C-alpha cells in the first residue's frame, strides 16, 4: 500500500503524505494536513488516529471502536478552502462516497484548534448534500481517477 496514491488526493504517494501521521512519526503542521490525514484515516478505518486527533472537549460519546467501523465507501476529497491562523483554522471540503450505488458527498466547514503544538479537529458546520443520482457505467468514476466507472470502481 505504501506505493499507492494517497487517499486524500494530494497527488503524493501514501507513504510520503498521510502515512507518517498515521504512524505517529510526524504531526500535521497545518489544519489542512490534519483534515487530509483524517479523511485517509476514515478510508482506512484508523479509529485510534481519528479519536486522538479529535479535540477531547468535542468527542462526546465517540469511541475508538465507533470510529473504526466502515460506514461509507469514501471515494474522493475536494478541499474548497482553508483558513488558518496560529492557533485556529477552518477547512471547507466535500468528501465524496458511494452508498448503495448512489454518489453523494459530505460537505462541511471544519473547525480546528492547535493545542500543545498539535492540530485537533473540534467540530463543523454541515451543509445539505445533493445527490447526483445513480452512477451509470459510462459516467466518470467518482473516485477521481478520470476513468469511466465501468473500467474503475464498478
Contact map, one row per residue, 1 for C-alpha under 8 A:
1111000000000100000000000000000000000000000000000000000000000000000000000000000000000000000000000000000000000000000000000000000000000000000000000000000000
1111000000001110000000000000000000000000000000000000000000000000000000000000000000000000000000000000000000000000000000000000000000000000000000000000000000
1111100000001110000000000000000000000000000000000000000000000000000000000000000000000000000000000000000000000000000000000000000000000000000000000000000000
1111110000001100000000000000000000000000000000000000000000000000000000000000000000000000000000000000000000000000000000000000000000000000000000000000000000
0011111010111100000000000000000000000000000000000000000000000000000000000000000000000000000000000000000000000000000000000000000000000000000000000000000000
0001111111111110110000000000000000000001000000000000000000000000000000000000000000000000000000000000000000000000000000000000000000000000000000000000000000
0000111111000100000000000000000000000011001000000000000000000000000000000001000000000000000000000000000000000000000000000000000000000000000000000000000000
0000011111000000010000000000000000011011000000000000000000000000000000000001100000000000000000000000000000000000000000000000000000000000000000000000000000
0000111111110000000000000000000000000000000000000000000000000000000000000001110000000000000000000000000000000000000000000000000000000000000000000000000000
0000011111110000100000000000000000000000000000000000000000000000000000000000000000000000000000000000000000000000000000000000000000000000000000000000000000
0000110011111000000000000000000000000000000000000000000000000000000000000000000000000000000000000000000000000000000000000000000000000000000000000000000000
0000110011111101100000000000000000000000000000000000000000000000000000000000000000000000000000000000000000000000000000000000000000000000000000000000000000
0111110000111111100000000000000000000000000000000000000000000000000000000000000000000000000000000000000000000000000000000000000000000000000000000000000000
1111111000011111111000000000000000000000000000000000000000000000000000000000000000000000000000000000000000000000000000000000000000000000000000000000000000
0110010000001111111100000000000000000000000000000000000000000000000000000000000000000000000000000000000000000000000000000000000000000000000000000000000000
0000000000011111111100000000000000000000000000000000000000000000000000000000000000000000000000000000000000000000000000000000000000000000000000000000000000
0000010001011111111110000000000000000000000000000000000000000000000000000000000000000000000000000000000000000000000000000000000000000000000000000000000000
0000010100000111111111000000000000011001000000000000000000000000000000000000000000000000000000000000000000000000000000000000000000000000000000000000000000
0000000000000111111111100000000000000000000000000000000000000000000000000000000000000000000000000000000000000000000000000000000000000000000000000000000000
0000000000000011111111111110000000000000000000000000000000000000000000000000000000000000000000000000000000000000000000000000000000000000000000000000000000
0000000000000000111111111111000000001000000000000000000000000000000000000000000000000000000000000000000000000000000000000000000000000000000000000000000000
0000000000000000011111111000000000001000100001001000000000000000000000000000000000000000000000000000000000000000000000000000000000000000000000000000000000
0000000000000000001111111100000000000000000000000000000000000000000000000000000000000000000000000000000000000000000000000000000000000000000000000000000000
0000000000000000000111111110000000000000000000000000000000000000000000000000000000000000000000000000000000000000000000000000000000000000000000000000000000
0000000000000000000111111110000000000000000000000000000000000000000000000000000000000000000000000000000000000000000000000000000000000000000000000000000000
0000000000000000000110111111000000000000000000000000000000000000000000000000000000000000000000000000000000000000000000000000000000000000000000000000000000
0000000000000000000110011111100000000000000000000000000000000000000000000000000000000000000000000000000000000000000001000000000000000000000000000000000000
0000000000000000000010000111111011000000000000000000000000000000000000000000000000000000000000000000000000000000000001100000000000000000000000000000000000
0000000000000000000000000011111011000000000000000000000000000000000000000000000000000000000000000000000000000000000001100000000000000000000000000000000000
0000000000000000000000000001111111000000000000000000000000000000000000000000000000010000000000000000000000000000000000100000000000000000000000000000000000
0000000000000000000000000001111111100000000000000000000000000000000000000000000000010000111000000000000000000001000000110000000000000000000000000000000000
0000000000000000000000000000011111110000000000000000000000000000000000000000000001000000001000000000000000000000000000000000000000000000000000000000000000
0000000000000000000000000001111111111000000000000000000000000000000000000000000000000000000000000000000000000000000000000000000000000000000000000000000000
0000000000000000000000000001111111111100000000000000000000000000000000000000000000000000000000000000000000000000000000111000000000000000000000000000000000
0000000000000000000000000000001111111110000000000000000000000000000000000000000000000000001000000000000000000000000000001000000000000000000000000000000000
0000000100000000010000000000000111111111000000000000000000000000000000000000000000000000000000000000000000000000000000000000000000000000000000000000000000
0000000100000000010011000000000011111111100000000000000000000000000000000000000000000000000000000000000000000000000000000000000000000000000000000000000000
0000000000000000000000000000000001111111110000001100100000000000000000000000000000000000000000000000000000000000000000000000000000000000000000000000000000
0000001100000000000000000000000000111111111000000000000000000000000000000000100000000000000000100000000000000000000000000000000000000000000000000000000000
0000011100000000010000000000000000011111111100000000000000000000000000000000000000000000000000000000000000000000000000000000000000000000000000000000000000
0000000000000000000001000000000000001111111111101100000000000000000000000000000000000000000000000000000000000000000000000000000000000000000000000000000000
0000000000000000000000000000000000000111111111100100000000000000001101000100000000000000000000000000000000000000000000000000000000000000000000000000000000
0000001000000000000000000000000000000011111111000000000000000000000000001100000000000000000000000000000000000000000000000000000000000000000000000000000000
0000000000000000000000000000000000000001111111000000000000000000000000000000000000000000000000000000000000000000000000000000000000000000000000000000000000
0000000000000000000000000000000000000000111111100000000000000000001111000000000000000000000000000000000000000000000000000000000000000000000000000000000000
0000000000000000000001000000000000000000111111111100000000000000001100000000000000000000000000000000000000000000000000000000000000000000000000000000000000
0000000000000000000000000000000000000000110011111110000000000001111110000000000000000000000000000000000000000000000000000000000000000000000000000000000000
0000000000000000000000000000000000000000000001111111000000000001001100000000000000000000000000000000000000000000000000000000000000000000000000000000000000
0000000000000000000001000000000000000100100001111111100000000000000000000000000000000000000000000000000000000000000000000000000000000000000000000000000000
0000000000000000000000000000000000000100110001111111110000000001001000000000000000000000000000000000000000000000000000000000000000000000000000000000000000
0000000000000000000000000000000000000000000000111111110000100111001000000000000000000000000000000000000000000000000000000000000000000000000000000000000000
0000000000000000000000000000000000000000000000011111111000000000000000000000000000000000000000000000000000000000000000000000000000000000000000000000000000
0000000000000000000000000000000000000100000000001111111000000000000000000000000000000000000000000000000000000000000000111000000000000000000000000000000000
0000000000000000000000000000000000000000000000000111111101100000000000000000000000000000000000000000000000000000000000011100000000000000000000000000000000
0000000000000000000000000000000000000000000000000001111111100000000000000000000000000000000000000000000000000000000000011100000000000000000000000000000000
0000000000000000000000000000000000000000000000000000011111100000000000000000000000000000000000000000000000000000000000000000000000000000000000000000000000
0000000000000000000000000000000000000000000000000000001111110000000000000000000000000000000000000000000000000000000000000100000000000000000000000000000000
0000000000000000000000000000000000000000000000000000011111110000000000000000000000000000000000000000000000000000000000000110000000000000000000000000000000
0000000000000000000000000000000000000000000000000010011111111100000000000000000000000000000000000000000000000000000000000000000000000000000000000000000000
0000000000000000000000000000000000000000000000000000000011111100000000000000000000000000000000000000000000000000000000000000000000000000000000000000000000
0000000000000000000000000000000000000000000000000000000000111110000000000000000000000000000000000000000000000000000000000000000000000000000000000000000000
0000000000000000000000000000000000000000000000000010000000111111011000000000000000000000000000000000000000000000000000000000000000000000000000000000000000
0000000000000000000000000000000000000000000000000010000000001111111000000000000000000000000000000000000000000000000000000000000000000000000000000000000000
0000000000000000000000000000000000000000000000110110000000000111111100000000000000000000000000000000000000000000000000000000000000000000000000000000000000
0000000000000000000000000000000000000000000000100000000000000011111110000000000000000000000000000000000000000000000000000000000000000000000000000000000000
0000000000000000000000000000000000000000000000100000000000000111111110000000000000000000000000000000000000000000000000000000000000000000000000000000000000
0000000000000000000000000000000000000000010011110110000000000111111110000000000000000000000000000000000000000000000000000000000000000000000000000000000000
0000000000000000000000000000000000000000010011110000000000000001111111000000000000000000000000000000000000000000000000000000000000000000000000000000000000
0000000000000000000000000000000000000000000010100000000000000000111111100000000000000000000000000000000000000000000000000000000000000000000000000000000000
0000000000000000000000000000000000000000010010000000000000000000000111111000000000000000000000000000000000000000000000000000000000000000000000000000000000
0000000000000000000000000000000000000000000000000000000000000000000011111000000000000000000000000000000000000000000000000000000000000000000000000000000000
0000000000000000000000000000000000000000000000000000000000000000000001111100000000000000000000001110000000000000000000000000000000000000000000000000000000
0000000000000000000000000000000000000000001000000000000000000000000001111110000000000000000000001110000000000000000000000000000000000000000000000000000000
0000000000000000000000000000000000000000011000000000000000000000000000011111000000000000000000111100000000000000000000000000000000000000000000000000000000
0000000000000000000000000000000000000000000000000000000000000000000000001111100000000000000000111100000000000000000000000000000000000000000001110000000000
0000001110000000000000000000000000000000000000000000000000000000000000000111110000000000000000111000000000000000000000000000000000000000000001110000000000
0000000110000000000000000000000000000010000000000000000000000000000000000011111000000000000011110000000000000000000000000000000000000000000000000000000000
0000000010000000000000000000000000000000000000000000000000000000000000000001111100000000000011100000000000000000000000000000000000000000000000000000000000
0000000000000000000000000000000000000000000000000000000000000000000000000000111111000000001111000000000000000000000000000000000000000000000000000000000000
0000000000000000000000000000000000000000000000000000000000000000000000000000011111000000001111000000000000000000000000000000000000000000000000000000000000
0000000000000000000000000000000000000000000000000000000000000000000000000000001111100000001110000000000000000000000000000000000000000000000000000000000000
0000000000000000000000000000000100000000000000000000000000000000000000000000001111110000111100000000000000000000000000000000000000000000000000000000000000
0000000000000000000000000000000000000000000000000000000000000000000000000000000011111000111000000000000000000000000000000000000000000000000000000000000000
0000000000000000000000000000011000000000000000000000000000000000000000000000000001111111110000000000000000000000000000000000000000000000000000000000000000
0000000000000000000000000000000000000000000000000000000000000000000000000000000000111111100000000000000000000000000000000000000000000000000000000000000000
0000000000000000000000000000000000000000000000000000000000000000000000000000000000011111000000000000000000000000010000000000000000000000000000000000000000
0000000000000000000000000000000000000000000000000000000000000000000000000000000000011111100000000000000000000000111000000000000000000000000000000000000000
0000000000000000000000000000000000000000000000000000000000000000000000000000000000011111110000000000000000000011110000000000000000000000000000000000000000
0000000000000000000000000000001000000000000000000000000000000000000000000000000001111011111000000000000000000011100000000000000000000000000000000000000000
0000000000000000000000000000001000000000000000000000000000000000000000000000000001110001111100000000000000001111000000000000000000000000000000000000000000
0000000000000000000000000000001100100000000000000000000000000000000000000000001111100000111110000000000000001110000000000000000000000000000000000000000000
0000000000000000000000000000000000000000000000000000000000000000000000000000001111000000011111000000000000111100000000000000000000000000000000000000000000
0000000000000000000000000000000000000000000000000000000000000000000000000000111110000000001111100000000000111000000000000000000000000000000000000000000000
0000000000000000000000000000000000000000000000000000000000000000000000000000111100000000000111110000000011110000000000000000000000000000000000000000000000
0000000000000000000000000000000000000010000000000000000000000000000000000111110000000000000011111000000011100000000000000000000000000000000000000000000000
0000000000000000000000000000000000000000000000000000000000000000000000000111100000000000000001111100001111000000000000000000000000000000000001100000000000
0000000000000000000000000000000000000000000000000000000000000000000000011111000000000000000000111110001111000000000000000000000000000000000001000000000000
0000000000000000000000000000000000000000000000000000000000000000000000011110000000000000000000011111111100000000000000000000000000000000000000000000000000
0000000000000000000000000000000000000000000000000000000000000000000000011000000000000000000000001111111100000000000000000000000000000000000000000000000000
0000000000000000000000000000000000000000000000000000000000000000000000000000000000000000000000000111110000000000000000000000000000000000000000000000000000
0000000000000000000000000000000000000000000000000000000000000000000000000000000000000000000000000111111000000000000000000000000000000110000000000000000000
0000000000000000000000000000000000000000000000000000000000000000000000000000000000000000000000000111111100000000000000000000000000111110000000000000000000
0000000000000000000000000000000000000000000000000000000000000000000000000000000000000000000000011110111110000000000000000000000000111110000001000000000000
0000000000000000000000000000000000000000000000000000000000000000000000000000000000000000000000011110011111000000000000000000000011111000000000000000000000
0000000000000000000000000000000000000000000000000000000000000000000000000000000000000000000001111000001111100000000000000000000011100000000000000000000000
0000000000000000000000000000000000000000000000000000000000000000000000000000000000000000000001111000000111110000000000000000011010000000000000000000000000
0000000000000000000000000000000000000000000000000000000000000000000000000000000000000000000111100000000011111000000000000000011110000000000000000000000000
0000000000000000000000000000000000000000000000000000000000000000000000000000000000000000000111000000000001111100000000000001111000000000000000000000000000
0000000000000000000000000000000000000000000000000000000000000000000000000000000000000000011110000000000000111110000000000001110000000000000000000000000000
0000000000000000000000000000000000000000000000000000000000000000000000000000000000000000011100000000000000011111000000001111100000000000000000000000000000
0000000000000000000000000000000000000000000000000000000000000000000000000000000000000001111000000000000000001111100000001111000000000000000000000000000000
0000000000000000000000000000001000000000000000000000000000000000000000000000000000000001110000000000000000000111110000111110000000000000000000000000000000
0000000000000000000000000000000000000000000000000000000000000000000000000000000000000011100000000000000000000011111000111100000000000000000000000000000000
0000000000000000000000000000000000000000000000000000000000000000000000000000000000000111000000000000000000000001111111110000000000000000000000000000000000
0000000000000000000000000000000000000000000000000000000000000000000000000000000000000010000000000000000000000000111111110000000000000000000000000000000000
0000000000000000000000000000000000000000000000000000000000000000000000000000000000000000000000000000000000000000011111000000000000000000000000000000000000
0000000000000000000000000000000000000000000000000000000000000000000000000000000000000000000000000000000000000000011111100000000000000000000000000000000000
0000000000000000000000000011100000000000000000000000000000000000000000000000000000000000000000000000000000000000011111110000000000000000000000000000000000
0000000000000000000000000001111001000000000000000000100000000000000000000000000000000000000000000000000000000001111011111000000000000000000000000000000000
0000000000000000000000000000001001000000000000000000111000000000000000000000000000000000000000000000000000000001111001111100000000000000000000000000000000
0000000000000000000000000000000001100000000000000000111000000000000000000000000000000000000000000000000000000111100000111110000000000000000000000000000000
0000000000000000000000000000000000000000000000000000011011000000000000000000000000000000000000000000000000000111100000011111000000000000000000000000000000
0000000000000000000000000000000000000000000000000000000001000000000000000000000000000000000000000000000000000111000000001111100000000000000000000000000000
0000000000000000000000000000000000000000000000000000000000000000000000000000000000000000000000000000000000011110000000000111110000000000000000000000000000
0000000000000000000000000000000000000000000000000000000000000000000000000000000000000000000000000000000000011100000000000011111000000000000000000000000000
0000000000000000000000000000000000000000000000000000000000000000000000000000000000000000000000000000000001111000000000000001111100000000000000000000000000
0000000000000000000000000000000000000000000000000000000000000000000000000000000000000000000000000000000001110000000000000000111110000000000000000000000000
0000000000000000000000000000000000000000000000000000000000000000000000000000000000000000000000000000000000100000000000000000011111000000000000000000000000
0000000000000000000000000000000000000000000000000000000000000000000000000000000000000000000000000000000111100000000000000000001111100000000000000000000000
0000000000000000000000000000000000000000000000000000000000000000000000000000000000000000000000000000000110000000000000000000000111110000000000000000000000
0000000000000000000000000000000000000000000000000000000000000000000000000000000000000000000000000000011110000000000000000000000011111000000000000000000000
0000000000000000000000000000000000000000000000000000000000000000000000000000000000000000000000000000011100000000000000000000000001111100000000000000000000
0000000000000000000000000000000000000000000000000000000000000000000000000000000000000000000000000000011100000000000000000000000000111110000000000000000000
0000000000000000000000000000000000000000000000000000000000000000000000000000000000000000000000000000111000000000000000000000000000011111000000000000000000
0000000000000000000000000000000000000000000000000000000000000000000000000000000000000000000000000000111000000000000000000000000000001111101000000000100000
0000000000000000000000000000000000000000000000000000000000000000000000000000000000000000000000000000000000000000000000000000000000000111111000000000100000
0000000000000000000000000000000000000000000000000000000000000000000000000000000000000000000000000000000000000000000000000000000000000011111000000001110001
0000000000000000000000000000000000000000000000000000000000000000000000000000000000000000000000000000000000000000000000000000000000000001111100000001110000
0000000000000000000000000000000000000000000000000000000000000000000000000000000000000000000000000000000000000000000000000000000000000011111110000001100000
0000000000000000000000000000000000000000000000000000000000000000000000000000000000000000000000000000000000000000000000000000000000000000011111000111100000
0000000000000000000000000000000000000000000000000000000000000000000000000000000000000000000000000000000000000000000000000000000000000000001111111111100110
0000000000000000000000000000000000000000000000000000000000000000000000000011000000000000000000011000001000000000000000000000000000000000000111111000100000
0000000000000000000000000000000000000000000000000000000000000000000000000011000000000000000000010000000000000000000000000000000000000000000011111000000010
0000000000000000000000000000000000000000000000000000000000000000000000000011000000000000000000000000000000000000000000000000000000000000000011111110000000
0000000000000000000000000000000000000000000000000000000000000000000000000000000000000000000000000000000000000000000000000000000000000000000011111110000100
0000000000000000000000000000000000000000000000000000000000000000000000000000000000000000000000000000000000000000000000000000000000000000000110011111000000
0000000000000000000000000000000000000000000000000000000000000000000000000000000000000000000000000000000000000000000000000000000000000000000110011111101100
0000000000000000000000000000000000000000000000000000000000000000000000000000000000000000000000000000000000000000000000000000000000000000111110000111111100
0000000000000000000000000000000000000000000000000000000000000000000000000000000000000000000000000000000000000000000000000000000000000011111111000011111111
0000000000000000000000000000000000000000000000000000000000000000000000000000000000000000000000000000000000000000000000000000000000000000110000000001111111
0000000000000000000000000000000000000000000000000000000000000000000000000000000000000000000000000000000000000000000000000000000000000000000000000011111111
0000000000000000000000000000000000000000000000000000000000000000000000000000000000000000000000000000000000000000000000000000000000000000000010001011111111
0000000000000000000000000000000000000000000000000000000000000000000000000000000000000000000000000000000000000000000000000000000000000000000010100000111111
0000000000000000000000000000000000000000000000000000000000000000000000000000000000000000000000000000000000000000000000000000000000000000100000000000111111
